[in-house]
Structure formats: C-alpha cells, structure tokens
Amino acid sequence: MEQGDYTSVPSASSVASLPVPAAKQGFTEISLPSTAFVNINKSGKTQLRLTAYTVADFTSGVLEIYGGEDAVSAPVLMVVYN
C-alpha cells in the first residue's frame, strides 16, 4: 500500500458484505457480483478495502487479520470461477 491509497477514490464501493464467521477462529466467504468483475485488474494488483460499522454499545468487536508468516492463521484468498 502507498500513502495515496488511503485517499484515492475507489472504482466501486459497497460491492459485498462480509458476514460474521459462524464460530470463533472461523472463516467467512463472499461472492462478488458479476458487475464487480470489471474492476479486477487482469494484469496487475487489485485492492480490496474493508469498512467496519459498529454500534456504540461498548461491546468489543474485533476482526483479526494475520500476516502470511503466521503458520496457523495465515490469510487465504480462494478464487473460484464458475
């Protein structure tokens, strides 16, 4: 990421919602609508941004994303073409 990435206007927004995992230490998945495919860079990098909305109820809401060097919890991006 570069400094300009934080202020750049996205090509698309509100494309999908990320559901809460069913269990602690679980995973979640989304399906992108076909209308989002035009924003995928076929010869370079594509940036996905996450935005979190929460209520002010003082309950902790945490999303932990680990680095690739974490042997147990390394993130995995699975792309399935239908």
N, C-alpha and C positions, 0 to 999 in steps of 0.2 A: 504494500500500500504506500501511497505517496501522500504528502500533505494536501494536495489538491483534491484527492478522492473524498475528503470529508465535506467539501463544499460544492462538489460538482453535482449537476442536476442529473438524476437517473434517467435512463432511457425508458423505463417503465416503473410503476410503483403499485403497491397493493396487489401483486400478482398472485400470491398464495398466502394462506395462513398456516402456521406451524402449530399443530396440536400438541398439547402437553403429553409427554410419554405416559403410558399406562402404569409403569412401575418405576421406582427409583432405580437409577443406573440403567434405565431402559433407553429405547431409541424411538424415534418418530420419523415419519416419512410424509412427503408431499408429492402430489402430482401437479406438474406445471401444465397449464392450459396451452393448447397449440398456438394461441395468439402470442405467447411469450417467446416462442422459438425464434422469431425474427430478431430478438435482442441477444441471441447467443453468438459470440464471435467464433466463427468456424476456423480461424487461422491464428488465434491468439487467446488471451485471457478474458474470461467473463467474470465480473464481480457480482456476488450476491450480497445484499445488505439485509440485516435483521433490525427490526424496530420492535421495542417492547412497550406494551401498555400495561399499566397496573393500577390498582385502586389503592387509595390511601388508608389501608386498614392495619398497618404496622405488622402485617404478616410477611415474613421473608419469602421472596420469590427469586429463585436463583437458576440461571442457566449456565452450566459449566461446559466450556468447550476446551478440550485439551489439545496440546500440540502433537504433532506426528511422532515425536520422540517418546511419547508415553506408551509403554508396551501394552498396557491393559486397556486404556481408554482413548487410544488414538482415533481421531475422526475418520470416517469412511464416507466417501461420496460414491454412491452406486447409481449409475445411469442405465436405465432400461429403455430400450427402444421397442415400440410395438408397431 
